[in-house]
């Protein structure tokens, strides 16, 4: 597999995970930079060109509440899960846990079908 193929597959794998990570992080109120920093601190590197459009899209879909607030001498838009976002996060979390549970044994299975 070439590096570009790997990069494409890695990007595809990360796309859905990023939505889940952003929703989970926004159980607490964040503005863009603080959200990005929290994700990076947890090992999820996401560039601004991906994060900001994603957050705006989630807000437009009613999954996030947002408000402008004055902080540290400037206005910042803060985001927090809406009630609809909390419901979706719970559903996606259940789905993630089920998939992860099913996928784990597949990933540790050797060629003969035996789990390592």
FITIMI-152313 format. One record per residue: x, y, z of N, C-alpha, C in turn; residue in one letter. Coordinates in steps of 0.02 Angstrom, whole numbers, plus 32768, in hexadecimal, padded with zeros to 4 digits. Example, Ala and Ser with C-alpha at 12.3 -4.5 7.8 and 13.67 -1.06 7.14 Angstrom:
FITIMI-152313
82947EE4818682677F1F818682947F5B8186a/82827F90816282AC7FCB816582858002818As/
END
This chain:
FITIMI-152313
802B7FC58000800080008000802D803E8000x/801C806D7FD6804480AA7FD2803280D9800Bx/805D810A80168051813B804A80118162803Dx/800481737FFE7FC781997FEF7F88816F7FFBx/7F8B812E7FEC7F5281037FFB7F4680FF8046x/7F7C80F7806C7F7680F480B47F59813580CFx/7F71816D80B67F5781AF80CC7F0D81B580BEx/7EF7819E80847EAF81A280737E86817680A1x/7E9D813A80AF7E79810D80DB7E7881278122x/7EB0814381387EB48160817B7E82819A8182x/7E7F81C4814E7E5081FD814F7E0881E48152x/7DF981B1812B7DB68195812B7DA381798170x/7DD28157818F7DC7813A81D17DBC81718205x/7DE281A782017DDE81DE82317D9F8208822Cx/7D81820D81F07D49823B81E57D1082318217x/7CF681F5821C7CBF81E8824A7CD481ED8292x/7D1181D982A07D2A81DC82E57D2F822582FDx/7D40825282D07D46829982E37D0382B582F9x/7CCE82A382D87C8B82BB82EC7C7D82A48334x/7C89826583417C7D824A83847CAA826D83B8x/7CE9827883A77D17829983D57D0182E183E4x/7CEC830583B17CD6834A83BA7C97834C83E5x/7C66832283D67C29832083FE7C3983108447x/7C6382DE84527C7582CB84977C99830384BBx/7CC4832884987CE8835F84B77CBB839984C8x/7C8583A084A37C5983D984AE7C2283CC84E1x/7C2E8399850C7C04839285487C1683CC8576x/7C5283E8856C7C678424858F7C6D845C855Bx/7C60849885717C6084D285447CA884E2852Dx/7CAF84EC84EB7CF084FD84CE7CE7852F8496x/7D1A855784897D1F857C844B7D508556841Fx/7D56856983E07D7B854283B07DC1852D83C6x/7DEA855E83DB7E2F854D83EC7E328520842Ax/7E08852C845C7E0A850284987DF384BB8488x/7DC484B4845A7DAD847284447DE6844E8420x/7E07847183F37E3F845383CE7E77843E83FEx/7E858468842E7EBA8458845F7EA7841B8488x/7E698416849F7E5483DC84C67E5A839C849Dx/7E45839F845F7E4A836484347E948350842Ax/7EBF8382841E7F06837384157F2483568455x/7F108370848E7F29835684CE7F15830D84D8x/7EDF82F984B87EC682B484BE7EE082888485x/7F0C82A3845B7F2A827B84257F05827D83E3x/7ED582AC83DD7EB082B2839E7EC382F4837Ex/7EEF82F0834C7F07832B832A7ED7833D82F2x/7EBE837A82F47E8D839082C17E9F83D882AFx/7EA583E5826E7EB78429825A7E7984568259x/7E868496825B7E5084C7825D7E2284C28221x/7E3E84B481E77E1784AF81AA7DE6847581AAx/7DF0844681D67DC1840E81DF7D92841B8219x/7DAE843482517D87843D828E7D5084728287x/7D6284AD82707D3184E482707CF584D68243x/7D0084BD82057CC484AC81DD7C9A847481FDx/7CBB8444821D7C97840E823E7C6B84298277x/7C87845582A07C61847182D87C27849C82BEx/7C3384C3828B7BFC84EC826E7BC584BF8252x/7BD8848982317BA6845B82157B7D843A824Cx/7B9F842482827B7B840682BA7B4B843782DAx/7B60847782DF7B3484AA82FB7AF884B782CEx/7B0484B9828C7ACD84C3825C7A9B8489825Fx/7AB2844E826F7A87841382747A62841082B7x/7A6E844182E27A4B844483227A6A84188358x/7AA683FF834C7AC683D3837C7AEF83F983B0x/7AFE843883A07B24846383CE7AFF84A483D9x/7B0284BD84157AEC850284247B2B852C8421x/7B23856A840A7B5E859684087B4985DC841Dx/7B7A85FF84397B6F8645844C7BB0866A844Cx/7BAC86AA843A7BE686D5843C7BEE86EE8484x/7C2C86EE849B7C3B870A84DD7C7C872F84DCx/7C7F876385047CBD8788850C7CEB8762853Bx/7D28875485267D57873085517D9E8746853Fx/7DC5875585717E0A876A85687E1187A18534x/7DE487D185377DE8880C850D7DCF880384C6x/7DB387CA84B67D9787C184727D5887978475x/7D31879C84407CF58774843C7D06872F8420x/7CEA86FD84407CF586B884297CB186958425x/7CAB866983F57C6F864183EF7C7A86008415x/7C5085F584477C5485B984707C1F8588845Ax/7C318548845C7C05851284477BFA84E18480x/7BBF84C484827BAC849384B57B7884658495x/7B79842584A87B4783F6848E7B00840F849Ex/7AD5840C846C7A8E841984777A6E83D98491x/7A2E83DD84A37A0B83A084B97A0B836C8481x/7A00838284447A028354840A7A4883378402x/7A7B835F840D7AC0834884097AD08315843Fx/7AB5831F847B7ABF82EE84B17AA182AB84A0x/7A6582AD84837A43826F846F7A6B824B8439x/7A82827184077AA9825383D17AEB823783ECx/7B0C825B84187B4B824384357B4082018459x/7B0B81FB847F7AFC81BC84A27AF381838471x/7ACE8190843B7AC2815C84087B03814983E4x/7B2A817B83D17B69816E83AE7B9B814B83DCx/7B9A815C841C7BC6813B844C7BB580F18451x/7B7480E184567B5F809B84577B7580778417x/7B6B809783DF7B7F807A839F7BCB806E839Dx/7BF2809F83B37C3B809A83B47C50805F83E0x/7C33805A841B7C46802484497C357FDF842Cx/7BFD7FDA840B7BEA7F9A83EB7C1A7F8983B2x/7C297FBA83887C577FAF83517C9D7F9D836Ax/7CB47FC1839C7CF67FB583B87CFA7F6F83D6x/7CC47F5A83F77CC17F1884157CC47EE283DFx/7CA27EEC83A87CA27EBC83717CE37EBD834Ax/7D007EF883437D3C7F00831B7D7B7EE6833Ex/7D7D7EED83807DB87ED883A67DCD7E918398x/7DA17E61839E7DB47E1B838F7DC97E118346x/7DAB7E3583177DBE7E2E82D17E067E4682C6x/7E187E7C82E87E5B7E9882DF7E917E6D8300x/7E807E4783327EB17E1D83547EAF7DD5833Dx/7E877DC6830A7E817D8282F07EBB7D7482C0x/7EDB7D3A82C67F107D2982987EF37D088259x/7F1E7CF5822B7F087CD981EB7EDC7C9B81F2x/7EE77C7382257EC27C35822D7E7D7C3F824Bx/7E6E7C7E825E7E2D7C8C827D7E307C8982C9x/7E6B7C7A82E47E737C78832D7E827CBE8346x/7E657CCE837F7E737D0E839E7EB47D0983C3x/7EDF7D3A83B97F217D3A83DA7F1B7D4C8423x/
END
